[in-house]
Amino acid sequence: MKAKVVVALAVWAMAQGASAQQWPSKPLRAILPFTPGGLADVVLRALSVDMGQNIGQPMLVENRGGAATMIGAEACAKAAPDGHTICLVAVDTTSITPFTMAKAPIDPRKDFEPITNLFFIKVGLTVNPALGANTFREFIAKAKSKPGGMNYGSTANNVRLFMDEFNKVNGTDVRFINYKGGGEAVTALLGNQIEALYFGVGNLMGHLKSGKLKALSVDGSSRSALLPDVPTLTELGYQGRALRGWFGFLAPAGTPKPLVARLNAEIAKVAGQPSFIEKHLTPLGLESALNTPEQFAQYLKEDIDKGESLVKQAGLTDQ
């Protein structure tokens, strides 16, 4: 019996290795659970061109926006686990949105094989200069002096979680205003209709350089190359547990490990090039975050656990 098991495992391992060697046998499908035109869409399309040339098969980008990214995520989860379908998802997709729904269409802990993180979005707390807050601490002081009298705009749940915890940590009550798109929120801040945005700095550089808006801090442990004079939350001593904005590649659960490793290597071969980073990431305020499937799996586990806890703490769960 033991001999049969050993033989079966050997045959399985050989089949897995053979499938990796034969890959790709058809075009790759890269699902993006967002509509065209966003930062991730721009980066993914640039990567798909070079990666398609490298592997000898086209990499076709499929935009499947809607239902707070759940439509695209579900399509990815239900695809054949043969290494020919991958998806580029955001932090909300795995670590926030499923826990805000009474019945989510995906299980982020079971439905995917992590391939690699791709990039972090450098996010900044940004205000209208008319507020009269020139530093992070001055913003907190202003908010404390006007309990319930200041608002921030957002389109993403990870921002809501950050600001919910920001209020708890600092004893403030900056109120949430929901916007359908980032453009609307930026327009509202420029018009002094809201007091703050916690938003990707790459989207705001024109307004920041002109002085129409002012960045008070950025997330992460390192400063932004676009805003080298703006301190990080870490430098400012902020102790919150906020989730960072990221985009990463996943494959359907059951995709063979050799194929996951091959996908990881092919993505890194393109996205890890200094020329790719300098052209497609840095100018958009994005930070390269490539890692191994095992490292990304560990990061996701911690991120999902933290996100679930923060969603419950903020009371964002549907009843």
Residue pairs with C-beta under 8 A, 6 or more apart in sequence:
16 256
16 257
16 258
17 258
19 82
19 83
19 256
19 258
19 259
20 83
20 256
20 258
20 259
20 261
20 262
23 83
23 84
23 259
23 262
24 55
24 56
24 57
24 83
24 84
25 57
25 84
26 57
26 84
27 57
27 58
27 59
27 60
27 84
28 51
28 52
28 55
28 57
28 58
28 59
28 60
28 84
28 85
28 86
29 60
29 62
29 79
29 84
29 85
29 86
30 44
30 48
30 59
30 60
30 61
30 62
30 86
30 87
30 88
31 62
31 64
31 72
31 75
31 76
31 79
31 85
31 86
31 87
31 88
32 40
32 41
32 44
32 61
32 62
32 63
32 64
32 65
32 72
32 87
32 88
33 64
33 65
33 66
33 69
33 70
33 71
33 72
33 73
33 76
33 87
33 89
33 90
33 93
34 40
34 41
34 63
34 65
34 69
34 72
34 90
35 41
35 63
35 65
36 63
39 121
39 200
39 202
39 203
39 284
39 286
40 88
40 90
40 247
41 61
41 63
42 280
42 284
43 118
43 119
43 247
43 280
43 281
43 284
43 286
44 61
44 88
45 61
46 276
46 279
46 280
47 59
47 267
47 270
47 271
47 276
47 280
48 58
48 59
48 60
48 61
49 59
50 270
50 276
51 59
51 266
51 267
51 269
51 270
52 58
52 59
54 266
54 269
54 270
55 266
63 72
64 71
64 72
64 75
65 71
65 72
66 72
67 105
68 92
68 97
68 100
68 157
69 89
69 90
69 92
69 93
69 97
70 93
70 97
70 98
70 101
70 104
70 105
70 106
72 87
72 89
73 87
73 89
73 93
73 105
73 106
74 105
74 106
75 87
76 85
76 86
76 87
76 89
76 112
76 250
76 251
76 252
77 106
77 111
77 112
77 252
77 253
78 252
79 85
79 252
80 252
81 113
81 251
81 252
81 253
81 254
81 255
81 256
82 255
82 259
83 251
83 255
83 256
83 259
83 260
83 262
83 263
85 251
85 252
86 115
86 249
86 250
86 251
86 263
87 249
87 250
87 251
88 118
88 247
88 248
88 249
89 247
89 248
89 249
89 250
90 245
90 246
90 247
91 158
91 243
91 244
91 245
91 246
91 247
91 303
91 307
92 156
92 157
92 158
93 108
94 108
94 112
94 250
94 300
94 303
94 304
94 307
95 108
95 158
95 243
95 300
95 303
95 304
95 306
95 307
95 308
96 157
96 158
96 161
96 243
96 307
96 310
96 311
97 104
97 157
98 104
98 106
98 107
98 108
99 307
99 308
99 311
99 312
99 316
99 317
100 157
100 311
100 316
100 317
100 318
101 318
102 317
102 318
102 319
108 300
108 304
109 301
109 304
110 253
111 252
111 253
112 250
112 251
112 252
112 253
113 250
113 251
113 252
113 253
113 254
113 255
113 260
113 293
114 248
114 249
114 250
114 260
114 293
114 296
114 297
114 300
115 248
115 249
115 250
115 251
115 260
115 263
115 264
115 267
115 293
115 296
116 248
116 249
116 264
116 267
116 268
116 290
116 291
116 292
116 293
116 296
117 246
117 247
117 248
117 289
117 290
117 291
117 296
117 299
118 246
118 247
118 248
118 249
118 267
118 271
118 288
118 289
118 290
119 246
119 247
119 281
119 286
119 287
119 288
119 289
120 220
120 244
120 245
120 246
120 286
120 287
120 289
121 200
121 202
121 244
121 245
121 246
121 247
121 285
121 286
121 287
122 200
122 201
122 202
122 218
122 219
122 220
122 224
122 226
122 285
122 286
122 287
123 159
123 198
123 199
123 200
123 201
123 218
123 219
123 244
123 245
124 198
124 199
124 200
124 201
124 204
124 215
124 216
124 217
124 218
124 219
124 224
124 227
124 230
125 136
125 139
125 196
125 197
125 198
125 215
125 216
125 217
125 218
126 189
126 196
126 197
126 198
126 199
126 201
126 204
126 208
126 213
126 214
126 215
126 216
127 133
127 139
127 189
127 195
127 196
127 197
127 213
127 214
127 216
128 189
128 190
128 192
128 195
128 212
128 213
128 214
129 211
129 212
129 213
129 214
130 192
131 139
131 142
131 195
131 196
132 138
132 142
133 139
133 141
133 142
133 216
134 214
134 216
135 216
136 216
136 217
136 231
136 233
136 236
136 238
137 236
138 216
139 196
139 216
140 170
140 172
142 150
142 195
143 150
143 170
143 172
143 173
143 174
144 170
144 171
144 172
147 172
147 173
148 173
148 175
150 172
150 173
150 174
150 175
150 195
150 196
151 174
151 175
151 176
151 177
151 194
151 195
151 196
152 159
152 163
152 174
152 175
152 176
152 177
152 194
152 195
152 196
152 197
152 198
153 177
153 178
153 179
153 184
153 185
153 188
153 189
153 194
153 196
153 197
154 160
154 163
154 176
154 177
154 178
154 179
154 185
154 197
154 198
155 178
155 179
155 180
155 181
155 182
155 185
156 245
157 311
157 316
158 242
158 243
158 244
158 245
158 307
159 198
159 199
160 176
160 314
160 316
161 242
161 243
161 307
161 310
161 311
161 314
161 316
162 198
162 240
162 242
162 243
163 174
163 176
163 198
164 310
164 313
164 314
165 240
165 241
165 242
165 310
165 313
165 314
166 172
166 174
166 240
166 242
167 173
167 174
169 238
169 239
169 240
174 195
174 196
177 185
177 188
177 194
179 185
179 188
182 199
182 200
182 203
185 194
185 197
185 199
186 197
186 199
186 203
186 204
186 207
188 194
189 195
189 196
189 197
189 213
190 207
190 212
190 213
197 204
200 245
200 284
200 285
201 208
201 215
201 218
201 224
201 226
201 227
201 285
202 226
202 283
202 284
202 285
202 286
203 285
204 213
204 215
205 226
205 285
207 213
208 214
208 215
208 227
215 227
215 230
216 230
217 230
217 231
217 232
217 233
217 236
217 238
218 224
218 227
218 230
218 231
218 232
218 233
219 232
219 233
219 242
219 244
219 245
220 232
220 233
220 234
220 244
220 287
221 232
221 234
222 232
222 287
223 230
223 231
223 232
224 230
224 285
225 282
226 282
226 283
226 285
233 240
241 306
241 310
242 310
243 303
243 306
243 307
243 310
246 289
248 289
248 296
248 300
249 263
249 267
251 259
251 260
251 263
257 293
260 293
261 293
264 292
264 293
267 290
268 290
270 276
271 277
271 288
271 290
272 288
272 290
277 288
280 286
281 287
281 288
291 299
311 317
